[in-house]
Amino acid sequence: MSKNTFGTNFTVTTFGESHGNALGCIVDGCPSKLNIDIEKIQAALDRRRPGNHNQGEKGNACVTERKEADQVEILSGVKDGLSLGTPIAMMIRNTSQHSKDYGNLEFTYRPGHADYTFDQKFDFRDFRGGGRSSGRETAARVAAGAIAQVITENAGIKITAYTIKAAGISATKRNLDEIEQNPLRAPDNEAAKAMQERIEEIRKQGDSAGAIIECVVSGVPAGLGDPVFDKLDAMLAHAMLSIGAVKGIEFGSGFDAADMTGSMNNDPMRASDNGYGVEFVTNNAGGILGGISNGNDIIFRLAVKPVPSIYQKQETVMKTDKGYENVDLEIKGRHDVCLAPRIVPVVEAMAAIVLADAILS
């Protein structure tokens, strides 16, 4: 299997399967003498991990009952808390696999999953939890993103993602102080309560729910990105759409721009008070023009599909020696109901990896 590496100057390669012995990443291109705090890497993983019951996850109807410690080990590239400038390898061991829950999936394809397409490409797959296509692979991305965030934070860049819609219920305000105060990681505690109640109803029905995640990147200087194939928004889109559950992305005014006129969608520009800079009156462009950051906040939103593993009988097919036959499938195991709270740190990590790569170009 190829294409397990992302980035050009700051590169991240992930490895491992959902039910293998371990998963992890190799980060290359990291400058030397950066402060690498393993506790910060672990804190990032703790926000994403299943079975987490901190303040942001307590009583969460969204998440799986699978409990993983997600304890990170740094294998190389760091000495005395400083990066060496050599590849940084990190590993996270799997400790709570229930592979027996997937015994009926060796030849049967789960609707909404990558089982069929993996078979078509490789003629062989790890059916236990989806292997490389599992959302568990994103733990390695979050570890790598914590390294990238050292670079972005040193550049004065702040990345904040949050849930603005889940199970059909939207946040009506953007109070970033409330993101870690509710199970949905929404900037609106009241809306988060309604989301949680609706998700609990969906969970009892054996079903799942989708969500919309918004990300705001502040402190980005003008001039990051390239004007043709490696546009900054194109690279962010590549990163976000590489997250298995993400099915759509929009920047700034996004799809609403299709209903605007140019005079409505263009962002007026004014000289700053001291005359040495440029300010934008609005931000319909989402902080990127011609593939290059313009100094505004970068703002994008992601459509996250409902979790495909649901506890309802579904129609599918089974692969046999004679071809395929129609069967009904009832999925077992432990699965999320809505990915919103756990995908937020993944979005932040992938945004940091893209921006670190752009900073080092």
C-alpha positions as CSV (number, residue, x, y, z in Angstrom):
1,M,0.0,0.0,0.0
2,S,1.4,3.4,-1.0
3,K,0.4,7.0,-0.3
4,N,0.8,6.9,3.5
5,T,2.8,10.1,3.6
6,F,1.5,13.6,3.6
7,G,3.4,16.9,3.1
8,T,6.4,18.2,1.1
9,N,8.8,19.9,3.6
10,F,7.2,18.8,6.8
11,T,6.1,15.2,6.1
12,V,4.0,12.8,8.1
13,T,3.9,9.0,7.5
14,T,1.4,7.0,9.5
15,F,1.4,3.2,10.0
16,G,-0.6,0.5,11.7
17,E,-4.1,-0.9,11.8
18,S,-7.1,-0.6,14.1
19,H,-6.6,-4.1,15.5
20,G,-2.9,-4.6,15.0
21,N,-0.3,-4.4,17.7
22,A,0.3,-0.7,17.4
23,L,0.0,2.3,15.2
24,G,2.1,5.4,14.9
25,C,3.8,8.0,12.7
26,I,7.1,9.2,11.5
27,V,7.5,13.0,11.2
28,D,10.3,14.2,9.0
29,G,11.5,17.7,8.2
30,C,11.0,19.1,11.7
31,P,13.7,21.7,12.5
32,S,16.2,21.0,15.3
33,K,16.0,22.5,18.8
34,L,12.2,22.7,19.0
35,N,10.7,22.0,22.4
36,I,8.9,18.7,22.1
37,D,6.8,18.1,25.2
38,I,5.5,14.5,25.4
39,E,2.9,15.6,27.9
40,K,1.4,18.0,25.3
41,I,1.4,15.3,22.7
42,Q,-0.4,13.0,25.2
43,A,-2.9,15.7,26.0
44,A,-3.7,16.0,22.3
45,L,-4.2,12.3,22.1
46,D,-6.4,12.3,25.2
47,R,-8.8,14.7,23.5
48,R,-9.3,12.2,20.6
49,R,-9.1,8.9,22.3
50,P,-12.1,6.6,22.9
51,G,-13.2,5.9,26.4
52,N,-12.1,9.3,27.5
53,H,-14.2,10.6,30.4
54,N,-12.7,14.0,31.1
55,Q,-14.9,17.1,31.4
56,G,-15.3,17.3,27.7
57,E,-16.5,13.7,27.3
58,K,-18.3,12.8,30.5
59,G,-21.7,11.2,29.7
60,N,-21.1,11.4,26.0
61,A,-23.7,9.5,24.0
62,C,-21.6,10.1,20.9
63,V,-18.5,8.0,21.6
64,T,-17.6,4.3,21.5
65,E,-17.2,2.3,24.7
66,R,-13.8,1.1,23.5
67,K,-11.3,2.3,26.0
68,E,-7.7,2.8,24.8
69,A,-5.0,4.4,26.9
70,D,-3.4,5.8,23.7
71,Q,-0.1,6.1,25.5
72,V,2.4,7.7,23.1
73,E,6.0,6.5,23.0
74,I,8.7,8.7,21.3
75,L,11.1,6.3,19.6
76,S,13.5,8.7,17.9
77,G,14.3,12.2,16.9
78,V,14.1,13.8,20.3
79,K,16.8,14.3,23.0
80,D,16.3,16.0,26.3
81,G,13.0,17.4,25.1
82,L,14.4,19.0,22.0
83,S,14.0,17.9,18.4
84,L,17.2,16.7,16.7
85,G,16.2,17.6,13.2
86,T,16.1,13.9,12.4
87,P,12.9,11.8,11.8
88,I,10.6,11.7,14.9
89,A,9.0,8.3,15.3
90,M,6.1,7.8,17.7
91,M,4.1,4.7,18.5
92,I,0.8,4.1,20.2
93,R,0.0,0.5,21.2
94,N,-3.4,-1.0,20.8
95,T,-4.6,-2.6,24.1
96,S,-8.4,-3.0,23.8
97,Q,-9.1,-4.8,20.5
98,H,-12.2,-7.0,20.4
99,S,-11.4,-8.7,17.1
100,K,-14.0,-11.4,17.7
101,D,-16.7,-8.8,17.1
102,Y,-15.6,-8.7,13.4
103,G,-15.5,-12.4,12.8
104,N,-18.6,-12.2,10.5
105,L,-17.1,-9.6,8.3
106,E,-14.3,-11.6,6.7
107,F,-16.3,-12.0,3.5
108,T,-19.2,-9.6,4.1
109,Y,-19.0,-5.9,3.3
110,R,-20.3,-3.3,5.7
111,P,-22.4,-0.6,4.0
112,G,-20.8,2.8,4.2
113,H,-17.4,1.4,4.9
114,A,-14.3,0.8,2.7
115,D,-14.5,-3.0,2.8
116,Y,-15.6,-3.5,-0.8
117,T,-13.3,-0.9,-2.3
118,F,-10.3,-2.2,-0.3
119,D,-11.0,-5.7,-1.7
120,Q,-11.2,-4.3,-5.2
121,K,-7.9,-2.5,-4.9
122,F,-5.8,-5.0,-2.9
123,D,-7.7,-8.3,-3.1
124,F,-6.8,-8.7,0.6
125,R,-7.8,-6.7,3.7
126,D,-7.7,-6.6,7.4
127,F,-11.4,-6.9,8.2
128,R,-10.9,-6.4,12.0
129,G,-12.1,-2.9,12.6
130,G,-11.4,-1.8,9.0
131,G,-7.6,-2.0,9.3
132,R,-6.0,1.1,7.7
133,S,-9.4,2.6,6.8
134,S,-10.4,2.7,10.5
135,G,-10.8,6.1,12.2
136,R,-8.3,4.8,14.7
137,E,-5.6,5.7,12.2
138,T,-6.2,9.3,13.1
139,A,-4.6,8.9,16.5
140,A,-1.2,8.9,14.7
141,R,-2.2,12.1,12.9
142,V,-3.0,13.8,16.2
143,A,0.4,12.8,17.6
144,A,2.1,14.2,14.4
145,G,-0.1,17.3,14.6
146,A,1.1,18.0,18.1
147,I,4.6,18.3,16.7
148,A,3.4,20.6,13.9
149,Q,1.6,22.8,16.4
150,V,5.0,23.6,18.0
151,I,5.9,25.2,14.6
152,T,2.6,27.0,14.1
153,E,2.5,28.3,17.7
154,N,6.0,29.6,17.4
155,A,4.7,31.5,14.3
156,G,1.9,33.0,16.4
157,I,-0.8,30.9,14.7
158,K,-3.8,29.5,16.7
159,I,-6.0,26.7,15.4
160,T,-9.4,26.2,16.9
161,A,-12.0,23.7,15.6
162,Y,-15.5,23.0,17.1
163,T,-18.9,21.5,16.3
164,I,-21.4,23.9,14.9
165,K,-24.0,21.3,13.9
166,A,-24.8,17.7,15.0
167,A,-27.8,15.5,14.5
168,G,-29.5,18.3,12.7
169,I,-29.2,20.8,15.5
170,S,-27.1,24.0,15.0
171,A,-25.1,26.2,17.4
172,T,-26.5,29.7,17.5
173,K,-23.4,31.4,19.0
174,R,-19.6,31.1,18.9
175,N,-18.3,31.2,22.4
176,L,-14.9,29.5,22.2
177,D,-14.7,29.3,26.0
178,E,-17.5,26.8,26.0
179,I,-16.0,24.3,23.5
180,E,-14.5,22.1,26.2
181,Q,-17.4,22.5,28.6
182,N,-19.8,20.2,26.8
183,P,-19.6,16.7,25.3
184,L,-20.0,17.8,21.7
185,R,-17.1,20.3,21.7
186,A,-19.6,23.0,20.5
187,P,-19.1,26.7,21.2
188,D,-22.7,26.8,22.5
189,N,-23.5,24.9,25.7
190,E,-27.2,25.2,25.3
191,A,-27.2,23.9,21.7
192,A,-24.8,21.2,22.8
193,K,-27.3,19.9,25.3
194,A,-30.0,19.7,22.6
195,M,-27.5,17.9,20.3
196,Q,-26.7,15.4,23.0
197,E,-30.3,14.7,23.7
198,R,-31.0,14.1,20.0
199,I,-28.0,11.9,19.6
200,E,-29.1,9.8,22.6
201,E,-32.4,9.3,20.9
202,I,-30.6,8.2,17.7
203,R,-28.3,5.9,19.7
204,K,-31.4,4.1,21.2
205,Q,-32.7,3.6,17.7
206,G,-29.4,1.8,16.7
207,D,-28.6,4.6,14.3
208,S,-25.9,7.3,13.9
209,A,-25.7,11.0,13.2
210,G,-23.6,13.4,11.1
211,A,-22.1,16.8,12.0
212,I,-20.5,20.0,10.7
213,I,-17.2,21.1,12.1
214,E,-15.9,24.7,11.7
215,C,-12.2,25.6,12.1
216,V,-10.8,29.1,12.6
217,V,-7.0,29.7,12.1
218,S,-6.0,33.0,13.5
219,G,-2.6,34.8,13.4
220,V,-1.8,33.6,9.9
221,P,0.5,36.0,8.1
222,A,-0.2,37.0,4.5
223,G,1.9,35.1,2.0
224,L,1.6,31.4,2.9
225,G,0.7,29.0,0.2
226,D,1.3,28.8,-3.6
227,P,-0.7,30.1,-6.5
228,V,-1.3,27.0,-8.7
229,F,-1.5,23.3,-7.7
230,D,-0.4,23.7,-4.1
231,K,-2.8,26.4,-3.1
232,L,-3.1,26.7,0.6
233,D,-6.9,26.0,0.5
234,A,-6.2,23.1,-1.9
235,M,-3.7,21.6,0.6
236,L,-6.1,22.1,3.5
237,A,-8.9,20.5,1.5
238,H,-6.5,17.6,0.7
239,A,-5.7,17.2,4.4
240,M,-9.3,17.4,5.6
241,L,-10.8,15.1,2.9
242,S,-8.2,12.6,3.8
243,I,-10.0,12.2,7.1
244,G,-12.3,9.2,6.4
245,A,-15.6,10.7,7.6
246,V,-15.2,14.1,5.9
247,K,-17.3,14.4,2.8
248,G,-17.3,18.1,2.0
249,I,-15.4,21.4,2.7
250,E,-16.1,25.1,2.2
251,F,-14.0,28.2,2.9
252,G,-15.4,31.6,4.0
253,S,-18.8,32.1,2.4
254,G,-18.4,28.7,0.8
255,F,-21.4,27.5,-1.2
256,D,-23.4,30.6,-0.3
257,A,-21.1,32.4,-2.7
258,A,-23.0,30.7,-5.6
259,D,-26.0,32.8,-4.7
260,M,-24.1,36.1,-4.3
261,T,-23.0,38.8,-6.7
262,G,-19.4,39.9,-7.0
263,S,-20.1,43.1,-5.2
264,M,-21.5,41.0,-2.3
265,N,-18.8,38.4,-2.2
266,N,-15.7,40.5,-2.7
267,D,-14.0,41.6,0.5
268,P,-13.3,45.4,0.5
269,M,-9.7,46.3,1.4
270,R,-8.5,49.4,3.4
271,A,-5.1,50.6,4.4
272,S,-4.4,50.0,8.1
273,D,-4.3,53.1,10.5
274,N,-0.6,53.3,10.3
275,G,-0.6,52.9,6.5
276,Y,1.9,50.0,6.6
277,G,-0.7,47.2,6.3
278,V,-3.9,46.1,4.6
279,E,-7.1,45.2,6.3
280,F,-10.2,43.5,4.9
281,V,-13.7,44.7,5.8
282,T,-15.2,41.3,5.4
283,N,-13.9,37.7,5.1
284,N,-16.0,36.0,2.5
285,A,-12.7,34.5,1.0
286,G,-12.1,32.7,4.3
287,G,-8.6,34.1,4.6
288,I,-7.2,32.8,1.3
289,L,-7.0,34.5,-2.1
290,G,-5.4,32.9,-5.1
291,G,-4.2,30.0,-3.0
292,I,-2.2,32.4,-0.7
293,S,-3.1,33.5,2.8
294,N,-4.2,37.2,3.0
295,G,-3.7,37.8,6.7
296,N,-7.4,37.3,7.6
297,D,-8.5,34.4,9.8
298,I,-8.7,31.2,7.7
299,I,-12.2,29.8,8.2
300,F,-13.5,26.5,6.8
301,R,-16.3,24.1,7.5
302,L,-16.4,20.3,7.1
303,A,-19.4,18.0,6.5
304,V,-18.9,14.8,8.5
305,K,-21.0,11.8,7.5
306,P,-22.9,9.7,10.0
307,V,-21.0,6.8,11.5
308,P,-21.5,3.9,9.0
309,S,-21.5,1.2,11.8
310,I,-25.1,1.2,13.0
311,Y,-27.0,-1.4,15.0
312,Q,-29.7,-2.0,12.5
313,K,-30.1,-4.8,10.0
314,Q,-28.7,-3.7,6.6
315,E,-28.7,-5.1,3.1
316,T,-25.3,-6.0,1.7
317,V,-23.4,-8.7,-0.2
318,M,-21.1,-11.5,0.8
319,K,-18.1,-12.6,-1.3
320,T,-18.1,-16.3,-2.2
321,D,-16.1,-18.7,-4.4
322,K,-18.8,-18.3,-7.0
323,G,-19.1,-14.5,-6.9
324,Y,-21.4,-12.4,-4.6
325,E,-24.7,-13.2,-2.9
326,N,-27.2,-10.9,-1.1
327,V,-27.2,-11.1,2.7
328,D,-28.5,-9.1,5.6
329,L,-25.9,-7.8,8.1
330,E,-26.1,-6.9,11.8
331,I,-23.0,-5.2,12.9
332,K,-21.5,-6.0,16.4
333,G,-18.8,-4.3,18.4
334,R,-18.3,-0.9,19.9
335,H,-18.8,2.2,17.7
336,D,-19.2,5.9,17.9
337,V,-22.7,7.4,17.2
338,C,-21.5,10.8,16.1
339,L,-17.9,11.6,15.3
340,A,-18.1,15.4,16.1
341,P,-16.3,15.5,19.5
342,R,-13.5,13.1,18.5
343,I,-12.9,14.5,15.0
344,V,-12.3,18.1,16.3
345,P,-8.7,17.4,17.5
346,V,-8.0,15.5,14.2
347,V,-9.1,18.6,12.2
348,E,-6.8,20.8,14.3
349,A,-3.9,18.4,13.8
350,M,-4.3,18.2,10.1
351,A,-4.6,22.0,9.8
352,A,-1.4,22.3,11.8
353,I,0.5,19.8,9.6
354,V,-0.5,21.8,6.4
355,L,0.5,25.1,7.9
356,A,3.8,23.8,9.3
357,D,4.5,22.5,5.8
358,A,3.7,26.0,4.3
359,I,5.8,27.8,6.9
360,L,8.8,25.6,6.1
361,S,8.5,26.0,2.4
